Amino acid sequence: MITDGYILNELEGLSKNRWFINMFQPENKYLNINGLKLHYLDWGNSGKHPVLLLHGFTAHARSWDHVALSLREHYHVLALDQRGHGHSQRAENLCYSIDDHFTDIALFIESLNLHDLIIIGHSMGGRNALFYTACMQEKVSRLILVDARPGNSSDASSALKEHLTVLPFEAETLDEIVQVIRGIYPKIPEADCFHLASHGFKRTNEGTYTTRFDSRMLSHTQESGYTTESLWHFIKNVTCPTLIVRGKESNFLSLEDAQKMRDAIPGALLKEIPESTHMPAHENRDAFCRVVLDFLNNQLCHMTL
């Protein structure tokens, strides 16, 4: 079923269908931040309540397209390509720590003079959103963390390793990449897989496809044993209304850890998305958008009472 302003069009020279935005095209914008040229999408409605969307590791700002379309009528939606991802510049010195991301996000928000901000982050983007919110409480009014692990576990490290080991650096066709994504996440519709692949890879002069994200990050992650910095000691500093979203079948974020996150943040809500794993916004998009909109609408009602 075609929803959220999308239509299926036939991509020239390929047998697969691709998602295109029918009515609304975001504006591509750039800012020089922290020594890098960072790209972001502006979905319009400047002056409305700002929403910042932060993608996961190896993903890109266009991975949020259907979420942005569901929010843009009532919010000013911005989707950032974080350093080394999408159309943003790569860090030549491999500076991809959470501190580097924090500085990028802080300067991005300051440059655009954003206040009373809603941040929605998936996986790595959720970790960055959590860290920023814990450090800059006065800037964030609401926080949504999507299958974002605040610490390490053997299951999460194994899941990340499996994901990154299978993901190709190069491919002859986009269809090859689509099939790999479908193999990792069989619940994601094929058209969505094509959307993710077409924006996550670029064509080379030889006619093959290579990643838009900085592939050097993968070897760096491998060297770390697929572990990451622990944020558990920061989570208690989050004071704004917070929604924790978990794919019900996720092996990146356990139910136990999600419940610990909920209990550590005053008044936080935990929602599980059925029929989904680590990519609930794509695997069960209707349920995901409904949960997000219900949370934001309920919080807006409380603010206006």
N, C-alpha and C positions, 0 to 999 in steps of 0.2 A: 504494500500500500504506500502511495506517495504522500508524504506529509511535510509539514514545516516549510512550505514554500519551495520545495525542491521539485525538479522534474527530471526524468530520465532522458538523456540524449545519447545518441550514438557517437562515440568518439571516432574521428576520422582515422582510418587505417587499422582499427582494432575491433575485435569482435565483442568486447565487453562493454557494458554500459557504465557511465560515469555520472556521479551526482553533480549537478550544476545548480547554483542558486538562481531561482527564477525571478524573484521580484527585487531582492535587495543584495547589492554588492558592497562589501566593506571597502573602506578606503585604506590603501597601503600607505603607511607612514613610517618615518625613521627618526630616531634620536641618537645623537652621539652621547653615550653614557659610559662612564668609567673606562674610557679609552677604547670603546668598541662602538660600532654602528649597529644599533639594535632596531629590528623591524617589528612593527605591531599593526594590528588591524583595528580600525575604528569603525564601528557599526552605526555611527550617527547618534542623533538625539543628544548632542552636547547640552549640558545644563540639567539633564535628568540625573538621577542617582547613579553614580558610577559603579560599574562592575568590572573587576579585573580577572581575566581567565588565564590560568597558568597550566600549561600542558605537562605531560610526563616525559621521562627520559626517552630520548630518540624520537620524540613526537614533534609537533609543530602547532602553531596557532590555528591553522585550518582544521585541526582535529575537533575544535569546539564549534564548528559552523552551525550545526543543528541546535545546539544549546543557545548560541548567540541569537539565532532567529527566534527562539521561544522567549527570549528576554528583551529583545531590542525595543519592543513597543513601549515598555515602561521604564527602561533603564538605558544609560549610556554605557554600552558594552565595549570593552577594549580587550583584545587578546594579544598577548606578548609572545613573540618568538624569543625564548630565553637564549642566552649566549651559547654559541655553538650549535644552534638548532634552527631549522627553517631557513629564513632569509637573513637571520642575524649573523653578525661577524663571528668568526671563530677566535678563541683565545690562543694565540700562537704559543704562549708559554704554558698551555694546559692548565690554566687557572679555572677550575670548575668546582671549587669547594662550595659549601653552603654559605660561607662568608662572602665569596665572590658574587653568588646569586643575590644574597641579601643586599649588598651594596648596589647592584644593578636595579633591583626592585625599589629600593629606597630612593635612589636618584630619579628613576622613572616616575614614581609617584610625585616626588617633589617638583620635577620639571613640568608636569602637567597640572600641578597645583590641585591634586585630588584630595578630597576630604570625605569623611563619613563613608568610607569605601567598603564595598562588599568584595571579598576575594573568594574565588572558587579555584581550587587547585587539585589536580589529579596526580597521584603517585609522587614523583619528584617535585612536581609543581605544588602538591599539597604540603610536602615537607618544607619547601621554601616559603609557602604561605603561612604555615604554622610558626616558623622561626621569625618571620617578619612581624607577624601579629603579636607574638610574645614579647618582642623587643620594642614595638611601636604601637602600643595599645591604643593610644589616642587617635590613630589614623584609621582604624578598622572598626566598622560598626557591626558587621556580620561576617562569619567565616564558614565556608563549606569545604570540608576535606574529603576527597574522593579516593578511597582505597589507598591511603597514604600511610606508610608504616613509620612510626616515630623512632623505631629502634631496629635491632637485628634479631633474626631468628633463623634457624637452619632451614626451615620450610621456605621462608621468603628469599633467602640467598639462593637456594636451589631453584626456585621458580624464576628468579632473575637470570641465573646462569642458563637455564634452559631457553629462555626467551632470547637472550643475546647470542647464544651459540648458534641458533637456527637462523636468526635474522641475517640476510645477505648484505655484504658491502656493495656488491655489484651484481647486475643481472642483465641478460640479453633483452628482456622485455618486461614491461610492467606486469603482465599477466603472471610471470614467474613470482614476482613479489607478492601479488595478490594471493596466490595459492599458498605461499609461506605464511602470510598473515592469517589466512583461513585455517591453516593447519594448527597455528598456535591458539587462535580464538575462533573456533568453528561456529560460535553463536553470533558472530558479527555478520550481517548481511553482506553478500558479495559486493554490492554497489558501494557500501561504506568502506569495505576493504580497498576498493579501487580509489576511492576518494583519499584515504589515508596514504596509499602508496603514491598516487600521482602528485601529491603535495610534499611527500616525504623524500622523494627521489628526484633527481634531475638527469636530463639526457646529456651524455658526453659528446665530444666531437666525433667519436668513433661510432656513435649511434647506440651505445649501451646505456645503462642507467646506474647511477651511483648515489649514495646517500647525501642528503642535504645536511644532516647532522655531522658533527666532527667525529669521524670513526675512531680517532685516537682515544676518545673517551672510553671505548670498549676495552682496549688493552689496559687502560688505567683502572677500570672497574675490575677486570680480571685479576690484576696484581693485588687489589685490596681484598680478594677472596669474596667478592660480591657483597661485601658489607658496606655500611654507611655510618655517618655520624649519628650518635644517639641524641634524640631531642626530648627524652623523657623528663629531664630536669628543667626544661624550658616550658613544658606544656602547662604547668600550674600558673604561669603568668598570663595565659589567655583568659580574658574576662568578658569578651563580647559574646552574644548569642552565637552558638556554634552547632553546625550539623555535621555529623560524621556519617559518611555513606560508605557502605561496604558491599561488594558483590557477594551474594550469599554463598557462592562456591569458590570464593577467592582463596588462593594459596599465597598471596602476597601479604595480606592483612588478615590475621586470624580473628575469629570472633572474640576470643579472650582479650587480645590486645585492643580491639575496637571498644570493648566494654571498659577496659582500663582507661582508655582515652576519654570516653564519655564520663566516667566517674571522676577524672582528674580536672575536668573543665566544668565550672559551676553552671548548671542548667543546660548542659549540652544534650543534644538529641542524637540517637543512633538509629539509622534506618538501613535495612538490608534490602538490596534489589534482587528479586528472584530471577532465576534463569540467567545469571551473569557471574563472571569471574572477576578478573582484574580490570575489565573495561566496561563497567556497567552503563556508562553513558552511550555506548555503541551497541552493546549486546542486548540491552532492553531499554531503548531510548525513551519510549513513552512513559514507562514506570519511573525512570530516572528524572525526566523533566517534571513529572507530576510531583515527585518528592521535593525537588528543588523549589518549584514554584509555590507549593504549599508552605514550605518553611519561610520563604521570603514574604509571601502574602500575610502569613500569620504574624511575623515579626513587624511588618508594616502596620498592621491593625493595632498591635500593642503600642507602637510608637505614636499613633495618632489618637489614642484614647485620652 
